[in-house]
């Protein structure tokens, strides 16, 4: 099997400057692989470092040690833990998507422009991008009268749907999902599961972190229970 992502002996430590400068290492000697079209579900209780793994891959966090090998279409095989920032930014625009639990948007930017943001970064024609964005908003159950409103005013569930749409819309080759079904009702949760399966069918590799084993478990190819420190 050809692996799109290979994580080898990943460590991530944090120095707690407000607590005597002590160091903690929630991610310790983590290794796994993910193939194109495969969905790996990481679960376990809160506070163990599951999200930190995703952030190391996306390079929101700089790993303490280890290697994260990614088979890029644009720059070839590359270690994300050591790549230049300019390369990481390029990969985020073209190949790697991330959906956090929290929506971060600029004030007074509409829901439509928010969900289209990845397409704008790819220099897609604005009209074409917005047509695609409207399809996603409809699919995610966002009422048309809200499309020009700021997502800051939305409910938690509506904000999560915007977040998900923004992650999926550019069809990344690697998609990192942090609690993707949190705050969603049952009907919308099923829509998200269908989105994950459709992305897999197109060859997207997915790593999700979730407590929702009943929902996401059946659509995952592999499940990993993350243990404290490792």
DRENDRENGU-399670 format. One line per 3 residues: for each residue x, y, z of C-alpha. Coordinates in steps of 0.2 Angstrom, whole numbers, plus 5000, padded with zeros to 4 digits. Layout:
N
X Y Z ~ ...
This chain:
230
5000 5000 5000 ~ 5007 5017 4995 ~ 5006 5029 5010
5001 5047 5008 ~ 5007 5051 5026 ~ 5020 5042 5037
5022 5048 5055 ~ 5038 5042 5063 ~ 5043 5043 5082
5033 5060 5084 ~ 5036 5069 5100 ~ 5029 5085 5106
5033 5094 5122 ~ 5027 5110 5130 ~ 5035 5121 5143
5023 5127 5156 ~ 5031 5144 5160 ~ 5017 5149 5172
5020 5133 5182 ~ 5038 5133 5187 ~ 5044 5131 5169
5040 5112 5170 ~ 5039 5102 5153 ~ 5026 5090 5148
5026 5078 5133 ~ 5008 5073 5129 ~ 5014 5066 5112
5027 5053 5114 ~ 5035 5041 5101 ~ 5019 5041 5090
5020 5032 5074 ~ 5007 5028 5061 ~ 5003 5028 5042
4988 5034 5032 ~ 4985 5029 5013 ~ 4976 5039 5000
4957 5036 5003 ~ 4959 5029 5020 ~ 4951 5036 5036
4960 5034 5053 ~ 4950 5038 5068 ~ 4959 5043 5084
4949 5043 5100 ~ 4952 5043 5119 ~ 4948 5054 5133
4951 5073 5133 ~ 4968 5081 5137 ~ 4979 5067 5131
4986 5076 5116 ~ 4976 5069 5101 ~ 4973 5087 5094
4992 5090 5096 ~ 4995 5076 5084 ~ 4984 5085 5071
4992 5102 5074 ~ 5010 5094 5072 ~ 5005 5087 5055
4997 5104 5050 ~ 5012 5113 5058 ~ 5002 5124 5069
5014 5116 5082 ~ 5032 5113 5078 ~ 5036 5095 5083
5049 5092 5096 ~ 5057 5078 5087 ~ 5052 5064 5074
5047 5065 5056 ~ 5031 5067 5046 ~ 5033 5062 5028
5020 5068 5016 ~ 5019 5063 4997 ~ 5015 5080 4989
5010 5082 4972 ~ 5018 5099 4971 ~ 5035 5097 4980
5037 5078 4981 ~ 5041 5068 4997 ~ 5043 5080 5011
5046 5080 5030 ~ 5032 5092 5036 ~ 5041 5093 5053
5056 5102 5045 ~ 5049 5110 5029 ~ 5051 5129 5027
5036 5140 5032 ~ 5033 5145 5014 ~ 5031 5127 5008
5019 5123 5023 ~ 5008 5138 5018 ~ 5008 5132 5000
5003 5114 5005 ~ 4989 5121 5016 ~ 4982 5130 5001
4984 5116 4989 ~ 4985 5099 4998 ~ 4982 5099 5016
4965 5104 5025 ~ 4962 5106 5043 ~ 4945 5108 5053
4947 5113 5071 ~ 4933 5113 5084 ~ 4932 5132 5084
4928 5144 5069 ~ 4940 5158 5067 ~ 4934 5172 5055
4937 5190 5051 ~ 4923 5201 5057 ~ 4910 5207 5044
4915 5193 5032 ~ 4900 5184 5025 ~ 4897 5165 5027
4898 5163 5009 ~ 4915 5172 5008 ~ 4921 5162 5023
4917 5145 5015 ~ 4925 5150 4999 ~ 4941 5156 5007
4951 5141 5001 ~ 4945 5143 4983 ~ 4950 5162 4983
4967 5157 4989 ~ 4969 5146 4974 ~ 4965 5160 4963
4949 5153 4957 ~ 4937 5165 4948 ~ 4926 5173 4962
4910 5169 4953 ~ 4914 5151 4950 ~ 4920 5150 4968
4904 5157 4975 ~ 4893 5145 4965 ~ 4903 5131 4973
4901 5139 4990 ~ 4882 5141 4988 ~ 4881 5122 4984
4891 5118 5000 ~ 4880 5130 5011 ~ 4864 5122 5004
4871 5104 5007 ~ 4876 5109 5025 ~ 4859 5116 5029
4863 5134 5030 ~ 4848 5144 5026 ~ 4850 5156 5011
4845 5171 5021 ~ 4861 5168 5031 ~ 4873 5167 5017
4878 5185 5017 ~ 4878 5186 5036 ~ 4893 5185 5047
4896 5167 5054 ~ 4901 5176 5071 ~ 4882 5178 5074
4878 5160 5070 ~ 4874 5146 5083 ~ 4888 5134 5088
4881 5120 5076 ~ 4880 5132 5061 ~ 4897 5138 5064
4904 5120 5064 ~ 4895 5117 5048 ~ 4904 5133 5040
4920 5126 5047 ~ 4918 5109 5039 ~ 4913 5117 5023
4928 5127 5022 ~ 4939 5112 5026 ~ 4931 5101 5012
4928 5113 4998 ~ 4945 5113 4991 ~ 4946 5094 4990
4963 5092 4999 ~ 4973 5076 4997 ~ 4975 5076 5016
4961 5081 5028 ~ 4963 5083 5047 ~ 4947 5084 5057
4946 5089 5075 ~ 4929 5083 5083 ~ 4920 5086 5066
4903 5080 5072 ~ 4903 5090 5089 ~ 4888 5102 5091
4879 5094 5076 ~ 4861 5087 5076 ~ 4859 5069 5070
4854 5074 5052 ~ 4869 5085 5050 ~ 4880 5072 5058
4875 5060 5044 ~ 4878 5074 5031 ~ 4896 5075 5038
4898 5056 5037 ~ 4893 5056 5019 ~ 4905 5070 5015
4919 5060 5023 ~ 4915 5045 5013 ~ 4913 5055 4997
4931 5063 5000 ~ 4938 5045 5003 ~ 4931 5039 4987
4940 5054 4978 ~ 4956 5048 4986 ~ 4957 5060 5001
4966 5053 5016 ~ 4957 5058 5032 ~ 4963 5058 5050
4949 5062 5063 ~ 4950 5065 5081 ~ 4933 5062 5089
4923 5055 5104 ~ 4909 5051 5093 ~ 4913 5032 5090
4895 5028 5086 ~ 4894 5040 5072 ~ 4912 5041 5065
4917 5023 5069 ~ 4908 5014 5055 ~ 4915 5025 5042
4933 5024 5048 ~ 4945 5011 5041 ~ 4955 5010 5057
4952 5016 5075 ~ 4966 5020 5087 ~ 4963 5022 5105
4976 5035 5110 ~ 4984 5032 5127 ~ 4992 5044 5139
5009 5050 5134 ~ 5010 5038 5119
